[in-house]
């Protein structure tokens, strides 16, 4: 004991230097010739210093100051830890294999085995020349003996086989000696794990308040190794955290190690949901979760804040929504929870969230504005204050504006949400009739589908059947179906509601609905409406229209079909030639002859040539 009292710093420095040397073997290529010697030297030094090292560690545990704890943590962080499997098949055990050792004994066995493999490879290479020569000699003698049996050859063959077997045995023996040598080396290296247990035991035995505090502080260390050491020690000491901060210190490292599916995550989530003080949630718990990147748990905390309905909670939620640095996932969580609060300030946050850059946030906000419309005190217009009425109108107008959003999910959720705002019909009618953005017109029509029919909305939807954009026309047709306002075929009103529309409205409805099968049944009277679609931007629609006009043998469409021979799409041009051949009107010959030399696609040229041939025969 006197030795340590005289030179504690020297012995601690020697121990630190010794265990730090172990890291060397994790940073170099282990297939170098001199590594075995270095590893053996390290093992010898470890054995030599072991007794002193144990006493140095025990001395630090007895003193238990902050400096002693820091020393023990440093040593432990340098020492290798065994895997947590619990099984340990040691050298000398009949079941011992190097594969099992690597799995059960971890890094120490991996280092020793890597060096062993290199040494044995060199031994095999040294024996290989003799083995190869003898193996070839055996083959040669065996072939010679088979061709011409002679006693001399047979005797030489037997001798060579015996030499080959003796050589193989010599190789196996040398490899076995090396294997045993490295098992012995592994046994010596495993003394490192004994030192680790000594250091853990020393930390567990510390009684001073200063030392115990230092162990707990290690839970917040930036180095995961220090955190894990602190967890091991505190578990062995059966430490039970009492304050919220201590619980965070204890659980967060476990969550980081186990992942979101571990028990620690469940415990931390339980802790978050048990706190009902907004100040504690925002000032104590959330900063730690954010600092550790635990976004899902931070989202759960924000949900808890929403459930408190306090001004302090809303202050924090507003700060998150206003920040460009917070993860969008957190803002989505807040948007989903704000309808449960339902206050004017919560609605204002949702309206502002509709301007977020992130699509998921805007989508969640649109959906939430639909939910908040049904909150008591925010319904309809009757009985609510001017402030709430103006806020409701602002929410409705922002949803209508969102119908032009660049992302389809936002547009869809906005259209669904507007179902909760009956007063939006007038705005939707104006949007459908006047907005220059086709997305806005399309989703205004889809939103109107959810409302009861009215003269103004029905008229706007009927006009939209002739919109320049195919998606708008289709949405208007679907809206009329949803409202049971499909134009009647005979001019006797719409869907039994008596709006007084004409048969052309029904044909236009079929065109907008892209019901090509029904348009064939209507006959050539549908041709004028179909011809207008030959200028549609959607090439798929132009193709279908050309095909229908051909099937109808619509002579009134010949001129328009001749123009389609120069369509930008080759399939449309080909189908236009087919349609003109089916209609069989000689007036199309000039257009077909003009198109033929300009056509670059073989399949289209073939259809044009067939059409020309048929029309020339007919005209003759």
C-alpha positions as CSV (number, residue, x, y, z in Angstrom):
1,X,0.0,0.0,0.0
2,X,3.0,2.3,0.7
3,X,4.0,2.0,-3.0
4,X,0.7,3.5,-4.1
5,X,0.7,6.2,-1.5
6,X,4.1,7.4,-2.6
7,X,3.5,7.3,-6.4
8,X,-0.3,7.1,-7.2
9,X,0.0,9.3,-10.3
10,X,2.8,7.2,-11.7
11,X,0.9,4.0,-11.3
12,X,-2.3,5.5,-12.8
13,X,-0.3,6.8,-15.7
14,X,1.3,3.4,-16.3
15,X,-2.1,1.7,-16.2
16,X,-3.7,4.2,-18.5
17,X,-0.8,3.8,-20.9
18,X,-1.1,0.0,-20.7
19,X,-4.8,-0.2,-21.5
20,X,-4.4,2.5,-24.1
21,X,-2.0,0.3,-26.0
22,X,-4.7,-2.2,-26.6
23,X,-6.4,0.3,-28.9
24,X,-3.3,0.0,-31.2
25,X,-4.5,-3.5,-32.2
26,X,-7.8,-2.1,-33.3
27,X,-6.2,0.5,-35.6
28,X,-3.6,-1.5,-37.6
29,X,-3.7,-4.3,-40.2
30,X,-3.4,-7.5,-38.2
31,X,-1.8,-9.5,-41.1
32,X,1.6,-8.0,-40.6
33,X,4.5,-10.2,-39.6
34,X,5.5,-8.3,-36.4
35,X,2.0,-8.2,-34.9
36,X,2.3,-11.5,-33.1
37,X,5.4,-10.3,-31.3
38,X,3.7,-7.0,-30.3
39,X,0.6,-8.9,-29.1
40,X,2.7,-11.3,-27.0
41,X,4.7,-8.4,-25.6
42,X,1.5,-6.7,-24.6
43,X,0.2,-9.8,-22.9
44,X,3.4,-10.3,-21.0
45,X,3.3,-6.7,-19.8
46,X,-0.3,-7.1,-18.8
47,X,0.5,-10.1,-16.7
48,X,3.5,-8.3,-15.2
49,X,1.4,-5.2,-14.2
50,X,-1.8,-7.0,-13.3
51,X,-1.4,-7.1,-9.5
52,X,-0.4,-3.4,-9.3
53,X,-3.2,-2.5,-11.8
54,X,-5.8,-4.1,-9.6
55,X,-4.6,-2.3,-6.5
56,X,-4.5,1.0,-8.4
57,X,-8.1,0.5,-9.4
58,X,-9.1,-0.5,-5.9
59,X,-7.4,2.6,-4.5
60,X,-9.3,4.9,-6.8
61,X,-12.6,3.2,-5.7
62,X,-11.7,3.6,-2.0
63,X,-11.0,7.3,-2.4
64,X,-14.0,8.0,-4.6
65,X,-13.4,11.6,-5.5
66,X,-14.5,13.1,-8.7
67,X,-10.9,12.7,-10.1
68,X,-10.9,9.1,-9.0
69,X,-14.2,8.5,-10.8
70,X,-12.9,10.2,-13.9
71,X,-9.8,8.0,-13.9
72,X,-11.9,4.8,-13.6
73,X,-14.2,5.9,-16.4
74,X,-11.2,6.6,-18.6
75,X,-9.8,3.1,-17.9
76,X,-13.2,1.4,-18.5
77,X,-13.7,3.3,-21.8
78,X,-10.3,2.0,-23.0
79,X,-10.8,-1.6,-21.9
80,X,-12.7,-4.0,-24.2
81,X,-16.1,-5.2,-23.0
82,X,-17.4,-8.7,-23.5
83,X,-20.6,-9.2,-25.6
84,X,-23.8,-9.4,-23.5
85,X,-24.7,-12.9,-24.7
86,X,-23.8,-14.4,-21.3
87,X,-22.1,-17.5,-22.9
88,X,-18.3,-17.6,-22.6
89,X,-16.5,-20.7,-24.0
90,X,-12.9,-20.1,-22.9
91,X,-9.6,-21.6,-24.3
92,X,-9.1,-25.1,-23.0
93,X,-12.8,-25.9,-23.1
94,X,-13.5,-29.0,-25.3
95,X,-16.2,-27.0,-27.1
96,X,-13.8,-24.1,-27.9
97,X,-13.7,-23.0,-31.5
98,X,-12.3,-19.7,-32.8
99,X,-15.6,-18.9,-34.5
100,X,-17.4,-19.3,-31.1
101,X,-14.8,-17.3,-29.4
102,X,-15.2,-14.3,-31.7
103,X,-19.0,-14.4,-31.0
104,X,-18.8,-14.9,-27.2
105,X,-15.6,-13.1,-26.3
106,X,-15.8,-10.2,-28.7
107,X,-12.9,-8.0,-29.8
108,X,-10.2,-9.7,-27.8
109,X,-10.8,-13.0,-29.6
110,X,-11.2,-11.3,-33.0
111,X,-7.7,-9.7,-32.6
112,X,-6.1,-12.9,-31.5
113,X,-7.8,-15.0,-34.2
114,X,-6.9,-12.6,-37.0
115,X,-3.2,-12.8,-36.1
116,X,-3.5,-16.6,-35.7
117,X,-5.0,-17.0,-39.2
118,X,-2.1,-14.9,-40.7
119,X,0.6,-17.0,-38.9
120,X,-1.1,-20.3,-40.0
121,X,-1.4,-19.0,-43.6
122,X,2.4,-18.5,-43.6
123,X,2.9,-22.0,-42.3
124,X,0.6,-23.6,-44.9
125,X,2.5,-21.7,-47.6
126,X,5.8,-23.0,-46.3
127,X,4.6,-26.6,-46.4
128,X,2.7,-26.2,-49.7
129,X,5.8,-26.6,-52.0
130,X,6.7,-30.0,-50.4
131,X,3.1,-31.2,-50.4
132,X,2.5,-30.2,-54.0
133,X,5.7,-32.0,-55.2
134,X,4.9,-35.2,-53.3
135,X,1.2,-35.1,-54.5
136,X,2.4,-34.8,-58.1
137,X,5.0,-37.6,-57.6
138,X,2.3,-39.9,-56.2
139,X,0.1,-39.3,-59.3
140,X,3.0,-39.9,-61.7
141,X,4.0,-43.1,-60.0
142,X,0.4,-44.4,-59.8
143,X,-0.1,-43.8,-63.5
144,X,3.2,-45.5,-64.3
145,X,2.4,-48.5,-62.1
146,X,-1.0,-48.8,-63.8
147,X,0.6,-48.8,-67.2
148,X,3.5,-51.2,-66.4
149,X,3.4,-52.8,-63.0
150,X,6.9,-53.2,-61.6
151,X,8.0,-54.0,-58.1
152,X,10.4,-51.1,-58.0
153,X,7.7,-48.6,-59.1
154,X,5.3,-50.0,-56.5
155,X,7.8,-49.7,-53.7
156,X,8.6,-46.1,-54.7
157,X,4.9,-45.3,-54.8
158,X,4.4,-46.6,-51.3
159,X,7.4,-44.7,-50.0
160,X,6.2,-41.5,-51.6
161,X,2.7,-41.9,-50.2
162,X,4.2,-42.5,-46.7
163,X,6.3,-39.3,-47.2
164,X,3.2,-37.4,-48.2
165,X,1.3,-38.5,-45.2
166,X,4.2,-37.7,-42.9
167,X,4.5,-34.3,-44.4
168,X,0.8,-33.7,-43.9
169,X,1.1,-34.8,-40.3
170,X,4.0,-32.4,-39.9
171,X,1.9,-29.5,-41.2
172,X,-1.0,-30.4,-38.9
173,X,1.3,-30.7,-36.0
174,X,2.8,-27.3,-36.6
175,X,-0.6,-25.7,-37.1
176,X,-1.8,-27.4,-33.9
177,X,1.1,-25.9,-32.0
178,X,0.3,-22.5,-33.3
179,X,-3.4,-22.9,-32.5
180,X,-2.5,-23.8,-28.9
181,X,-0.1,-21.0,-28.6
182,X,-2.8,-18.5,-29.6
183,X,-5.3,-20.1,-27.3
184,X,-2.8,-19.5,-24.5
185,X,-2.3,-16.0,-25.7
186,X,-6.0,-15.4,-25.7
187,X,-6.2,-16.6,-22.1
188,X,-3.6,-14.0,-21.1
189,X,-5.3,-11.2,-23.1
190,X,-8.6,-12.0,-21.3
191,X,-7.0,-10.6,-18.2
192,X,-8.2,-7.3,-19.7
193,X,-11.8,-8.3,-18.9
194,X,-10.8,-9.0,-15.3
195,X,-9.4,-5.4,-15.1
196,X,-12.7,-4.2,-16.5
197,X,-14.7,-6.0,-13.8
198,X,-12.3,-4.6,-11.1
199,X,-12.9,-1.1,-12.4
200,X,-16.7,-1.6,-12.4
201,X,-16.6,-3.0,-9.0
202,X,-14.6,0.0,-7.8
203,X,-17.2,2.4,-9.1
204,X,-20.0,0.4,-7.6
205,X,-18.3,0.6,-4.2
206,X,-17.9,4.4,-4.2
207,X,-19.7,5.9,-1.2
208,X,-18.9,9.6,-1.4
209,X,-21.6,12.0,-2.6
210,X,-19.1,13.6,-4.9
211,X,-18.2,10.3,-6.5
212,X,-21.8,9.2,-6.9
213,X,-22.7,12.5,-8.5
214,X,-19.9,12.2,-10.9
215,X,-21.2,8.8,-12.0
216,X,-24.6,10.2,-12.6
217,X,-23.2,13.1,-14.5
218,X,-21.6,10.6,-16.9
219,X,-25.0,9.8,-18.2
220,X,-24.9,13.1,-20.0
221,X,-21.4,12.6,-21.4
222,X,-21.1,13.1,-25.2
223,X,-19.2,9.8,-25.5
224,X,-21.7,6.9,-25.7
225,X,-19.0,4.7,-24.1
226,X,-19.1,6.8,-20.9
227,X,-22.9,6.7,-20.9
228,X,-23.0,3.0,-21.2
229,X,-20.5,2.6,-18.4
230,X,-22.6,4.8,-16.1
231,X,-25.7,2.8,-16.9
232,X,-23.9,-0.5,-16.0
233,X,-22.7,0.9,-12.7
234,X,-26.0,2.5,-11.8
235,X,-27.9,-0.7,-12.5
236,X,-25.5,-2.7,-10.4
237,X,-26.0,-0.2,-7.6
238,X,-29.8,-0.5,-8.0
239,X,-30.1,3.2,-8.4
240,X,-33.6,4.6,-8.8
241,X,-33.9,8.0,-10.4
242,X,-36.2,10.4,-8.5
243,X,-36.5,13.7,-10.3
244,X,-37.6,14.2,-13.9
245,X,-34.1,15.2,-14.9
246,X,-32.6,12.1,-13.3
247,X,-35.2,10.0,-15.1
248,X,-34.2,11.7,-18.4
249,X,-30.5,11.1,-17.7
250,X,-31.2,7.4,-17.0
251,X,-33.6,6.6,-19.8
252,X,-32.2,8.6,-22.7
253,X,-28.9,6.6,-23.1
254,X,-31.0,3.4,-23.0
255,X,-33.3,4.7,-25.7
256,X,-30.3,5.6,-27.8
257,X,-28.8,2.1,-27.4
258,X,-32.1,0.1,-27.7
259,X,-33.9,2.1,-30.4
260,X,-37.6,3.1,-30.5
261,X,-38.8,-0.4,-30.0
262,X,-37.1,-1.0,-26.6
263,X,-38.6,-0.8,-23.1
264,X,-36.7,2.4,-22.3
265,X,-38.5,4.2,-25.1
266,X,-41.8,3.1,-23.7
267,X,-40.8,4.2,-20.2
268,X,-39.7,7.6,-21.5
269,X,-42.9,8.0,-23.4
270,X,-44.8,7.1,-20.2
271,X,-42.8,9.8,-18.4
272,X,-43.7,12.4,-21.0
273,X,-47.4,11.6,-20.9
274,X,-47.4,11.8,-17.1
275,X,-46.2,15.4,-16.9
276,X,-49.0,17.9,-16.8
277,X,-46.9,21.0,-16.3
278,X,-46.4,22.9,-19.5
279,X,-43.3,24.7,-18.1
280,X,-41.7,21.4,-17.2
281,X,-42.4,19.9,-20.5
282,X,-41.1,22.8,-22.5
283,X,-38.2,23.9,-20.3
284,X,-36.9,20.6,-18.9
285,X,-37.9,17.6,-21.1
286,X,-38.2,18.9,-24.6
287,X,-34.7,20.5,-24.8
288,X,-33.2,17.2,-23.8
289,X,-35.2,15.2,-26.4
290,X,-34.3,17.8,-29.1
291,X,-30.7,17.7,-28.2
292,X,-30.6,13.9,-28.5
293,X,-32.5,13.9,-31.8
294,X,-35.4,11.9,-30.4
295,X,-37.9,13.4,-32.8
296,X,-40.7,10.8,-32.2
297,X,-40.6,11.4,-28.5
298,X,-40.5,15.1,-29.0
299,X,-43.6,14.7,-31.2
300,X,-45.3,12.8,-28.3
301,X,-44.4,15.7,-26.0
302,X,-46.0,18.2,-28.3
303,X,-49.1,16.1,-28.4
304,X,-49.1,16.2,-24.6
305,X,-48.7,20.0,-24.7
306,X,-51.8,20.2,-27.0
307,X,-53.8,18.2,-24.5
308,X,-53.1,20.7,-21.7
309,X,-54.9,23.6,-23.5
310,X,-52.8,26.1,-21.7
311,X,-51.3,29.4,-22.9
312,X,-47.8,28.3,-22.0
313,X,-48.4,25.1,-24.1
314,X,-49.6,27.2,-27.1
315,X,-46.7,29.5,-26.8
316,X,-44.3,26.6,-27.4
317,X,-46.4,25.1,-30.1
318,X,-46.5,28.4,-31.9
319,X,-42.7,28.7,-31.6
320,X,-42.2,25.3,-33.2
321,X,-44.6,26.1,-36.0
322,X,-42.9,29.5,-36.7
323,X,-39.3,28.1,-36.7
324,X,-37.6,27.1,-39.9
325,X,-35.2,24.9,-37.9
326,X,-37.7,22.5,-36.4
327,X,-38.2,19.1,-38.2
328,X,-41.4,19.1,-40.4
329,X,-42.4,15.9,-38.6
330,X,-42.9,17.8,-35.4
331,X,-45.1,20.4,-37.2
332,X,-47.2,17.7,-38.6
333,X,-47.8,16.3,-35.1
334,X,-48.8,19.7,-33.9
335,X,-51.1,20.3,-36.8
336,X,-52.8,17.0,-36.2
337,X,-53.3,17.8,-32.5
338,X,-54.5,21.5,-32.7
339,X,-58.1,20.6,-33.5
340,X,-58.4,19.1,-30.0
341,X,-57.6,22.5,-28.6
342,X,-60.0,24.3,-31.0
343,X,-59.3,27.8,-29.7
344,X,-59.0,30.8,-32.0
345,X,-55.2,30.8,-31.6
346,X,-55.0,27.1,-32.5
347,X,-57.0,27.9,-35.7
348,X,-54.6,30.8,-36.5
349,X,-51.7,28.4,-36.2
350,X,-53.3,26.0,-38.7
351,X,-54.0,28.8,-41.2
352,X,-50.4,29.9,-40.9
353,X,-49.2,26.3,-41.4
354,X,-50.9,26.3,-44.8
355,X,-48.0,28.5,-45.9
356,X,-45.3,26.0,-44.8
357,X,-42.8,24.8,-47.4
358,X,-43.1,21.2,-46.4
359,X,-45.9,19.4,-48.2
360,X,-46.7,17.1,-45.3
361,X,-47.2,20.0,-43.0
362,X,-49.6,21.8,-45.4
363,X,-51.5,18.5,-45.9
364,X,-51.9,18.0,-42.2
365,X,-53.0,21.6,-41.7
366,X,-55.6,21.3,-44.4
367,X,-57.0,18.2,-42.8
368,X,-57.0,19.8,-39.4
369,X,-58.9,22.8,-40.6
370,X,-61.6,20.4,-41.7
371,X,-61.7,18.9,-38.3
372,X,-61.7,22.2,-36.4
373,X,-64.7,23.4,-38.4
374,X,-66.8,21.1,-36.4
375,X,-65.5,22.3,-33.0
376,X,-68.1,23.8,-30.7
377,X,-68.1,27.6,-31.0
378,X,-66.6,27.4,-34.5
379,X,-69.5,25.9,-36.3
380,X,-71.5,27.8,-38.8
381,X,-72.2,31.5,-38.5
382,X,-75.0,31.6,-36.0
383,X,-74.2,32.5,-32.4
384,X,-70.5,33.0,-32.7
385,X,-68.6,36.2,-32.1
386,X,-67.3,38.5,-34.8
387,X,-63.7,37.3,-34.1
388,X,-64.6,33.6,-34.5
389,X,-66.8,34.3,-37.5
390,X,-63.9,36.2,-39.2
391,X,-61.5,33.5,-38.3
392,X,-63.8,30.8,-39.7
393,X,-64.0,32.8,-43.0
394,X,-60.2,33.1,-43.0
395,X,-59.9,29.3,-42.6
396,X,-62.4,28.7,-45.4
397,X,-60.7,31.1,-47.8
398,X,-57.3,29.7,-47.1
399,X,-58.6,26.2,-47.9
400,X,-60.1,27.5,-51.2
401,X,-56.8,29.1,-52.0
402,X,-55.1,25.7,-51.3
403,X,-57.0,24.1,-54.2
404,X,-54.3,25.6,-56.4
405,X,-51.4,24.0,-54.3
406,X,-48.7,22.4,-56.3
407,X,-49.0,19.2,-54.5
408,X,-52.0,16.9,-55.1
409,X,-52.2,15.7,-51.5
410,X,-52.7,19.2,-50.3
411,X,-55.4,19.9,-52.9
412,X,-57.2,16.7,-52.0
413,X,-57.2,17.4,-48.3
414,X,-58.3,21.0,-48.8
415,X,-61.2,19.8,-51.0
416,X,-62.3,17.3,-48.4
417,X,-62.0,19.9,-45.6
418,X,-64.2,22.3,-47.4
419,X,-67.1,19.9,-46.9
420,X,-67.3,21.3,-43.4
421,X,-67.7,24.9,-44.6
422,X,-71.1,25.1,-46.4
423,X,-70.5,28.9,-46.8
424,X,-67.7,28.0,-49.2
425,X,-70.0,27.2,-52.1
426,X,-70.0,30.8,-53.4
427,X,-66.2,31.0,-53.3
428,X,-65.9,27.6,-55.0
429,X,-68.3,28.7,-57.8
430,X,-66.2,31.8,-58.4
431,X,-63.0,29.7,-58.4
432,X,-64.5,27.2,-60.8
433,X,-65.7,29.9,-63.2
434,X,-62.8,32.4,-63.0
435,X,-59.6,31.0,-61.6
436,X,-56.8,30.7,-64.2
437,X,-55.1,27.8,-62.4
438,X,-56.5,24.5,-63.7
439,X,-55.7,22.8,-60.4
440,X,-57.9,25.3,-58.6
441,X,-60.8,24.8,-61.0
442,X,-60.5,21.0,-60.9
443,X,-60.5,20.8,-57.1
444,X,-63.2,23.4,-56.8
445,X,-65.4,21.2,-58.9
446,X,-64.5,18.1,-56.7
447,X,-65.3,20.1,-53.6
448,X,-68.7,21.2,-54.9
449,X,-69.6,17.5,-55.3
450,X,-69.9,17.3,-51.5
451,X,-72.6,20.0,-51.2
452,X,-76.3,20.0,-52.0
453,X,-77.1,21.2,-55.5
454,X,-78.0,24.8,-56.0
455,X,-78.8,26.7,-59.3
456,X,-75.5,28.7,-59.2
457,X,-73.3,25.7,-58.6
458,X,-75.1,23.5,-61.1
459,X,-74.7,26.2,-63.8
460,X,-71.0,26.6,-63.0
461,X,-70.5,22.9,-63.2
462,X,-72.3,22.7,-66.5
463,X,-70.1,25.4,-67.9
464,X,-67.1,23.6,-66.6
465,X,-67.9,20.7,-68.8
466,X,-66.5,22.8,-71.6
467,X,-63.3,23.8,-69.8
468,X,-60.1,23.8,-71.7
469,X,-58.5,21.4,-69.2
470,X,-59.6,17.7,-69.3
471,X,-59.1,17.2,-65.6
472,X,-61.5,20.1,-64.9
473,X,-64.1,18.7,-67.2
474,X,-63.9,15.3,-65.6
475,X,-64.1,16.8,-62.1
476,X,-67.2,18.8,-63.1
477,X,-68.8,15.7,-64.6
478,X,-68.1,13.7,-61.4
479,X,-69.5,16.6,-59.3
480,X,-72.7,16.6,-61.3
481,X,-73.0,12.8,-60.7
482,X,-72.4,13.3,-57.0
483,X,-75.1,15.9,-56.8
484,X,-77.4,13.8,-59.0
485,X,-77.5,16.6,-61.6
486,X,-76.4,14.7,-64.7
487,X,-78.0,16.4,-67.7
488,X,-81.0,14.5,-69.2
489,X,-80.6,13.2,-72.7
490,X,-84.0,14.4,-73.9
491,X,-84.0,18.0,-72.6
492,X,-86.4,17.3,-69.7
493,X,-84.2,18.6,-66.9
494,X,-81.3,17.1,-64.9
495,X,-81.5,14.0,-62.8
496,X,-85.1,14.6,-61.9
497,X,-84.3,18.1,-60.4
498,X,-85.7,20.1,-63.3
499,X,-82.9,22.5,-64.2
500,X,-84.1,22.7,-67.8
501,X,-80.9,21.7,-69.7
502,X,-80.8,20.6,-73.4
503,X,-79.6,17.3,-74.9
504,X,-76.3,18.9,-76.0
505,X,-75.5,19.3,-72.3
506,X,-75.8,15.5,-71.9
507,X,-73.5,14.9,-74.9
508,X,-71.0,17.4,-73.4
509,X,-71.3,15.6,-70.1
510,X,-70.4,12.3,-71.7
511,X,-67.4,14.0,-73.4
512,X,-66.2,15.5,-70.1
513,X,-66.8,12.2,-68.4
514,X,-64.7,10.5,-71.1
515,X,-67.5,7.9,-71.5
516,X,-66.4,6.9,-75.0
517,X,-68.6,3.7,-75.0
518,X,-71.8,5.7,-74.4
519,X,-70.8,8.3,-77.0
520,X,-70.7,5.6,-79.6
521,X,-74.3,4.8,-78.8
522,X,-75.3,8.4,-79.1
523,X,-74.2,8.3,-82.8
524,X,-73.1,11.1,-85.2
525,X,-75.0,13.7,-83.2
526,X,-72.1,13.6,-80.8
527,X,-69.6,14.6,-83.5
528,X,-69.7,18.4,-83.1
529,X,-68.8,18.0,-79.4
530,X,-66.1,15.4,-80.1
531,X,-64.5,17.5,-82.8
532,X,-63.8,20.3,-80.3
533,X,-61.8,17.8,-78.3
534,X,-59.4,17.2,-81.1
535,X,-57.6,20.3,-80.0
536,X,-57.3,19.0,-76.4
537,X,-53.8,19.2,-74.8
538,X,-54.2,15.6,-73.6
539,X,-53.0,13.3,-76.4
540,X,-54.8,10.3,-74.9
541,X,-58.1,12.1,-75.2
542,X,-57.3,13.1,-78.8
543,X,-56.6,9.5,-79.6
544,X,-59.9,8.3,-78.1
545,X,-61.9,11.0,-79.9
546,X,-60.4,10.2,-83.3
547,X,-61.2,6.5,-82.7
548,X,-64.8,7.3,-81.7
549,X,-65.3,9.5,-84.8
550,X,-64.0,6.8,-87.0
551,X,-66.3,4.2,-85.4
552,X,-69.3,6.7,-85.9
553,X,-68.4,7.1,-89.6
554,X,-68.9,10.8,-88.8
555,X,-68.7,12.6,-92.2
556,X,-69.1,16.0,-90.4
557,X,-65.7,15.4,-88.8
558,X,-63.7,14.7,-92.0
559,X,-62.2,18.2,-92.1
560,X,-61.1,18.1,-88.5
561,X,-59.7,14.6,-88.9
562,X,-57.6,15.8,-91.9
563,X,-56.1,18.3,-89.5
564,X,-55.3,15.5,-87.1
565,X,-53.1,13.9,-89.8
566,X,-50.5,16.5,-88.6
567,X,-51.0,15.9,-84.9
568,X,-47.9,15.9,-82.7
569,X,-48.6,12.4,-81.6
570,X,-48.0,9.5,-84.0
571,X,-50.7,7.3,-82.6
572,X,-53.3,10.1,-83.1
573,X,-52.0,10.5,-86.7
574,X,-52.3,6.8,-87.4
575,X,-55.8,6.6,-85.9
576,X,-56.8,9.7,-87.9
577,X,-55.8,7.8,-91.1
578,X,-57.8,4.8,-90.0
579,X,-60.9,7.0,-89.2
580,X,-60.7,8.6,-92.6
581,X,-60.5,5.2,-94.3
582,X,-63.6,4.0,-92.3
583,X,-65.6,7.2,-93.2
584,X,-64.6,6.7,-96.8
585,X,-65.1,10.3,-97.9
586,X,-63.1,11.2,-101.1
587,X,-62.8,14.8,-99.9
588,X,-60.0,13.6,-97.6
589,X,-57.8,12.4,-100.4
590,X,-55.9,15.7,-100.8
591,X,-55.0,15.8,-97.1
592,X,-53.9,12.2,-97.1
593,X,-51.7,12.6,-100.1
594,X,-50.2,15.7,-98.6
595,X,-49.5,13.9,-95.3
596,X,-47.9,10.8,-96.8
597,X,-44.5,12.2,-97.8
598,X,-44.2,14.1,-94.6
599,X,-44.9,11.1,-92.3
600,X,-41.8,9.6,-90.8
601,X,-43.2,6.6,-89.1
602,X,-43.7,3.4,-91.0
603,X,-46.9,2.3,-89.3
604,X,-48.6,5.6,-89.8
605,X,-47.5,5.7,-93.5
606,X,-49.0,2.2,-94.0
607,X,-52.4,3.4,-92.6
608,X,-52.3,6.5,-94.8
609,X,-51.5,4.4,-97.9
610,X,-54.4,2.1,-97.1
611,X,-56.8,5.0,-96.7
612,X,-55.6,6.6,-99.9
613,X,-56.1,3.3,-101.8
614,X,-59.6,2.8,-100.5
615,X,-60.7,6.4,-101.1
616,X,-59.2,6.3,-104.7
617,X,-61.1,3.1,-105.4
618,X,-64.3,4.6,-104.0
619,X,-63.9,7.9,-106.0
620,X,-63.3,5.9,-109.2
